[in-house]
Amino acid sequence: VVGADISSEMLVKARLRGCYRAVHKVDLSQKLPFGDDTFDALLCVGTTTYLEPKVLTDWLRVLRPGGALVFTHKTSIWKAW
C-alpha cells in the first residue's frame, strides 16, 4: 500500500500507522509522480469532489490494465463532472 496526501501532518500520521510501504507528498490535481501501470488499485476518499475531472486521466495512467479505480464524490456536484 502506497499513501499519497498533500498534507504533511497527514503523512506523519500515515507513517505512524505502519501499514504503508511508502508515503508521498502529492498534489492530486497535478500529474502523479508514479510511472504508467504502477498500481493494481487507486482509492481516493473525500478529495475527488474538490478536483477537476481531468485528474481521472492521470489516475488511469498509473493503474495497470484491469486495475480498480475507486473514489467518492458528492452527488450534489456530480453533474459538473
Buried (B, 14 or more C-beta within 10 A) or exposed (E): EEBBBEEEEBBEEBEEEEEBEEBBEBEBEEEBEBEEEBBEEBEBEEBBBEBEEEBBEBBEBBBEEEBEBEBEBEEEEEEEE
